[in-house]
Amino acid sequence: MHWLLPEHVADALPAETARIEHLRGLILQRLQRCGYEQVIPPLIEYVESLFTGAGKDLDLRTFKLVDQLSGRTLGLRADMTPQTARIDAHLLNREGVTRLSYCGNVLHTLPASSNATRDPLQIGAELYGYSGLSADLEILRLLKSVLQIAELAHYRIDVGHAGVFRALARTAGLDTSAEAELLQYLQAKDAPALLSATAALPKDHREAIAALSELYGDPKTVLAEARTRLPAGAELDAALQVLDCLLSQTGDLPISLDLADLRGYHYHNGIVFAVYLPGYPSAIAQGGRYDNVGYEFGRARPATGFSLDLKELARLSPARPQSTHVILSPGSQNNPELATLIEHLRSQGEVVIERLPDEQGPMPDICSRGIIQRHGQWVVESTEYESTNSYESR
């Protein structure tokens, strides 16, 4: 069966493609008007570049192959964020703040969830060169405007901070493998497994780490409980203070806190966030702060941003492009007058389909008007009156 596609890979048919392209145009226009310049990184790179700053978070998700020219290992990008960081640090090499956007296909070895595709169309925005909270706020509000374009009215933004768990892990003296194990249980909110894995830790460390899986929900309540249930310390207190400052300036956003939502933990070092819709199991957008990602490219730049799968967004969005009233025309070969009319209509934004010589069959369903000849003049008329559902030159 040669027509079958791999699991979690699908074609986008005309109607879906129209919705995707409609949103793509509107979102990229919005990003451009906010000063985010679009870049187009290559689909394939040496794996060293693709994993810079992301490491384990991308390694297992990336398709790899051997370059026949160099003999080196190449990767098909699984995320465009490291590529954008490379462009900022190594190619643009600007001083001060740089804002970049992107939109392109990425490939995943495994789907991120049971309902996810393995070839997302990733769109996103990144802000480089500013370490203050104002940059994170700009990114969150920019994401809000993207969700408004998609006409998503009911959503929540779960916010956390990578520094909270990192501070607890350091205080408890966890090694890399133990930290990774606990991170996995925290993200799954698997309380029994978390309790078992921390059994050997002193009571105060064990209780503090276990508390993270319960610290989610109303921001003010979560912050108050965190300060009560988590041990005081400069690093942890600083992370909670950042969250407090963020919340004081985001009253216009539907934010909840989740101190165990640590996606991209090896990648992010500050604010992290994910957007959820009611009744939908997976995050539809995610992002956060990932300072110093450009270090291996020669410039350690502060950075923050977000990304989402445009295919998924188009599927969930009620936004639809305006219906196009397609015009069906007889073939204009050897008919300069008709050819001139067709080109004029197309220049005005109309869609005109020309019949091919000797083409038979019914009018395409997408056509609602036709060009016919009346009294020696070519005119555009509605097709409703035409019972034969076809047009021919008269």
C-alpha positions, 0 to 999 in steps of 0.5 A: 500500500504505497499511499500509506504515510508513517504514523503521526504524519499526515497530508494537509488537504486544501481546506486545512492548508487554507486555514494554516496559510491564513493564520501563518500570514496574519501571525507573521505580519503581527510579529513583523509589526512588533519588530520581529524580523523573520529568518529561514534557517536550513532544515538540516545542520550538523548535530553539534549546532542543533543540540547547542544549549539544548542537549538531551532535550533534543537529542532523542527527538532528532532524526540523524544521518551521515553527510555523504560530503563530509562524513559528519553526522547531520540532524533534521531539525527538531526545534528551530530555537537553537538555529535562531540563537546561532543566527543571532550570535554568529551571523548577525552579531548585533549589539543590544536587543535583537528580535527574530521570528521564524516559521518552518517544518521540524521533524520529531523521531517520536510524537510529543503526545498521543495526538501530536504530529511528528512533522509540526510546522513551528512558528515562533519569536525570540528576543535576544540581548535583554536579561530583564523581566520586561523581555519575558513580559513582551514575549507573553503579551506577544503570545497573547496577540497570536492567540487572539489572531487564532480567536482562542478566547478560553485558555490558560498560561501555566507559568513556572521557573526552572530555578525553583527545582534547580535550587532544591536539587542543589541544596539536596546535593543530588547528582545528575542522574538523581536530578533527572529521575526526580525531574521525570516524576515531577513532570508526570506529577507521580507522587508515589514514585517521587516519594520512593525516589526521595526516600533516602533524602533528609526529611526537609529535602524530601518534603520540599521536593514532594511539595512541588508536585502540589504547587499549582493553580491560583498564582497568589495561593501557590506563591504563598504556599511555596514560601511556607513549604519550601526552604529559604535560600537565596537562589530559590527566593530569587526565583519566587521573587521573579514570579511575584514580579511577573504576576504583578504585571500580568493582570491582563493574562489568564495565568496560573502557576505550576512549579512542577512544569519543568519542560525544557529544564536542561534548556531554560534557566528562568521563567517557563510557560505553556498554554493549555485549552480546556479539555485539550490534553497537550500544551498548544504553545510553550516557551521561556527564558534560556540565557547564555544559549549562544555561548558555544557560538561565541556569544553568551546572550540572554534570550527568551521566546515562544513557539507553537505548532501552526498545524495544531493551532489551525486545527483548534482555531475557529478562525477561517479565511474569507471564502474565495469566490472562484471564477470559472472561465473558458480557455483564453487561447487565441482569444486576446479579449478574454485573456485580458479580462482574466488577467485584469480579474487576477490583478484585482485579487480574483481567482480564475480557473481556465478550462483546458482545451476539450476539458469535460466534466462538471464545474469544480465545486469551488467555483461560484461564478463564471465568465460567459459571452453575452451580446459579444462581451465577456462578463462575469455572472453567478453560476446559480442559474446554470443547471448544467453546472458547466460553462463553455465559450459562446 
